[in-house]
Amino acid sequence: MGFRTALGTLFLLTSGTLFAQPAAAATPATIAYAQRTQAWELVLTNGDVVQVPEALAVAPDDAANAGSRAPFLVSGDGRHFFYFRKSDGLFVERTLNGKERIVSRELTTDSIYEEWPWVSYDGSYVVTETSAPGVGIFADLRKGKVLPSPGKTDSWNFVGFSPDGKRLLLAGDRLMVFDRGLRARTRLKTRLGPVALANDHVTAAVLAGTAKHRKLRLLNLRTGRASSTVTVRLPRGQYVDDLDFNRAGHVIVRSRTRTGVAVYRVSKATGKATLLRTIARPDAKVWVLPGDGTYEVWTERKGKTPQ
């Protein structure tokens, strides 16, 4: 999760060619969100729109799940975007002013709807969950390596990255914190199911209650101790649709609204929710915010799952 504006040079992608734009006096733009109308495009924080004609909108006719929505992801810092490209069906990473990098040659259009990619905040690490169940790909883009699954099992479930991207939280017969090289750092056997890992690499957040979540607990991954349950004090009719930590260690909640998404900082002690920003849903078939997974509830339009 992340909505910070980052430094970078803005380029416009048109007909597969990059053209430099005049430097602006203000902070250079990053990606505010991606949207799909007839094809994928990026809406930048300065309001400019960048076309991405190379990105597949749906799986092609010869793919295992033909016609399924093709993932398009944006890293939490708004600098990197990921998509299956039309030319060869491979899953690639790009920045606004950079070239495509293949994430893994194992991620092809046949992976669509069979594997679900997750991206670290800085866009440098990709993990995929599979329909097997289990985890498929661990790709460290900084080193250009795809790592084998840790241990002697492929039954891991991916929970999330720490905001600094230095740790991964996986769940198997126990919770395990791994570093980027998939070396085990912490392990804990518990019945609780965390959904986020903080930058101290020890604190995890757990959603509590029914499917319409409004409660959370904090779990210490070293001691196994969990805090008392805290009710998140969201406006009436809103729920916790996405939960994470920011780099400062605050609990951050995103909640679907009638017009889009609201982002809150939540007190760990009292559950008080402080509104940080709202994002209005664009008039598009599908939209993706920085830090989103392959599917988020706010991608739905008029109660229908996007295609």
N, C-alpha and C positions, 0 to 999 in steps of 0.2 A: 504494500500500500504506500502511496506517496504522491503528493501533488506539488512538490517544490519546483520552482523554476530553476533551471540549471544553465550554466554558461555553455555556449556553443555557437557555431556559425550557421545561419539559416540558408538552406538551399531549397530550390523548388524542383520537384521531380515531374518532368513532362515528357511523355513519349519515350520513357526509358533513359532520358538524359538529364544530368544535373546542371543547373545554372545558378551561379552565385547571385545573391541578392545584395543590394546596397546595405552596408552596415547601419544599424539603427542606433540612435543615441541611448535608448533605453536598454534594459537587460535583454539580451538575445532570447528569442522565443524557444520554448520546448513544446512537447506534445501535450495538449490539454485533454484530448480524447481522440479515438479513431471512430469512424462511422462507415457504415456500408449502405450506400444507396443502390446504384447499379453495380458499383465496384467499390473497393476499399479506398478510403482517403483519410488523411490526418488533418485534424483541426488544431492549429497551434495556439499558444497562449496569447499571441498578438492578433488572432483572428484570421490569419492566413490559412488557406486550405492547400494541402499537398496531396496530389493524386498518387496512388500506388497501383498502377495498372498491372504490375507484375504479380500481384498477390491473388491467389485463388479465392473466390467467394464461397464456392461449394466444391466438394469432392467430385472429380471428373467421372465420366460414365464408366471408365474401366477400373475405378477404385473399388475396394471391398465394400465401402458404404457410399455408393454413388449418390450424389445429391445432398449429402449431409453438410452442414455448415463447416467450413474450413476455419480453424482457429486463427485469430489475429490478436497478438498480445502486445502490450506496451509496458516497459519496465516502470517501476514506481517512480524513478527520477525523471521520467518523461523524455529520456534521451534515446532509448533503443526501442525498436519495434521488430516483431517476429511474424513470419507468415510462411505458408507453403507457396512456392513460386510456380507459375504456370509452365515455365520452360522445361523443367525436368521433375517437378513434383516434390523437390526436397524442401525441408524446413530450414529457413535461413534467418539470420539476424542482420539488422542494419541500423545505422544512425542517420540523422537527417543529411549529414554531409559525408557519409562513409559508403564503403562498398559492402556488398552482401558477403556474409560469412556463413558457411554451412554449419549447422549445429551438430548434426550427425547424419551420416548417409543411411542410417537405419530408420530415420524418420522420413517416410515418404507419404504420399497420399493414401496408401493403404493403412497408414496409422490413424487416419482421421476417424474419430469416433471409436477407436480401439485404444488410443493413448491420449492422455490429457496433459499438455505441457504446463509447467509452472516456472516462473522466471524470478530470479532474485531482484532486489530493489535496484541494484546498479546494472542489471542486465548481463552480468558476467557468468551466470550459472543457470543451467536449465535442468529440471528434473521432470520426468514424465511418470504419471501413474498409468496403470494399464487395466484393461477389463479382465485380466487373468484370475484373481487380483494380483497386485504387487507393483513394484517399481520397475520401469523399463530402462530409461536412459539417465545417466548422471553425466552431464557435459559441462566441463569447466572451460569456458571460452577464453579466459585469460591465458591458459596454458595450451589451449587447442587440443584438449584431451577428452576422450570419453572413458569414464572409469567403470570398472566392473562393480556389480552389486556387492556391498560389504557383507562379510561373513559367508556362511555356507547356505544362505537361503535367499530366495527371490520373492519372499512373501511380505516384504516391507510395505507399509503404507506411509506415504509422504505426508507429514503434518505441516511443515513450513520452514522458511528461512528465518534466521535472525535478521533484523534490519540492516546490520552491517555486512551481511552476506558471508560471514566467517563460519557459521554453523548451520547445520541442517538437523531438524528434529524428525525422526522416523519412529514409527510404531510397529512392533512385531509382537513377540510374546512379552516384550517389555518396551518401555520408551527408551530411545537411544539418541544422544546428541553426538553428531559426527562433525569433524572439521571438513574443509573443502576437499581434502584428500581421502575422505571416508575413513579416517581413523577415529575409533570410538573414544569419546571424552567423558561422557556421563551415561549411566544406565539406571533405570528405575522400573520396578515392577509395581503397577498400580492399575486399578480399574477405571480411573479417570481418563478421559480422552481430550487432551489439550488441542487447541486449534491455532496457537501462536506461541512463538518463542521470543523472549526479550533479548536485548543486547548484552545483558550480563551472562547469557547462555545458561542460566539456571532457572529463571522464572518463566513459567508457562501460563497461558490463560486458558481457562476451561469454561465453556458455555454450560449453563445449568437450566433445568426446567424443561418445558415442552418445546415443540418444534418452532413455535413463535417465541424466540428467545428474548428475554429481558433481564436475565440474571447471569452472573459470572463468578468464578472463583479463581484464585491464583495458586499455582502449585509450585512448590520448591522441588526441583528435579534431583537434588542431592539428598534431601532428608525425607522426601515423600509427604511432607506436611502441606496441607491445603488450607487456605484462608476460609473464613466464614463466607457464606453466600452474600453477594451484594447485588441489589436490584439497580439496573441502569435506568436512570430517570429520564426516559425519552418522552417526547410529546405523545399524546393519546393517539393510538392507531399505528404507531411506529414500533419497529422491532430491530433487534441486532441482526443485521443481514451479513455483516462482515466485521471481524474483530482482529486487531493486530496491535503491535507496539510500534511507536516511532523510535527514532534514534535516541531521543532523550529519555526513553523508558516509560513514556505515558501510554496508557491504553487508548487506542483510537478505534472508534466505531463508525461504520457506515450504515446508513439506514435508508431504505427505499421510501420515497415520498410520492405524493400524487403527481408531482411535476418532475421528479428526477431522483437525486440522491442528496442526503445531508450527511455531513461529516462532523463528528463530535470528539472532543477529548473528555474522557470519563475519569472521575476520581475513583481510585482504587479503594478508598476508605468509605465513601458515602454514596457512590454511584451517581453523583451529580454529573450531568452531561452538559458540557459547554460547547455551543455551536461554533465550529471553525469556519465552515463555508457550506454553500449549497451549489449543486451543479444541475442545471436544467437539462432535461432530456431533449436531444435534438430530434427533428422530424426525419428520422432515418429508420430503415428496417432493423438495423442492429447497431449498437454503439458499445465501445470498450473504453473504460477509464484506465489510466496508469495504475498498475498494481492489481488489476483484475485477474481472476483465473479464466479458464476457458468458458465457464458459465457463471453468471451472477444474476440474481433475481431481477435486477433493474434492466437487464437486457430484454426482458419480456415486454411486448407491446400489446396492449388491449387483451391481456391475459393469455397470450399465445406465446409458445416457445419459438424464438426466431429460427428461421431456416436460411 
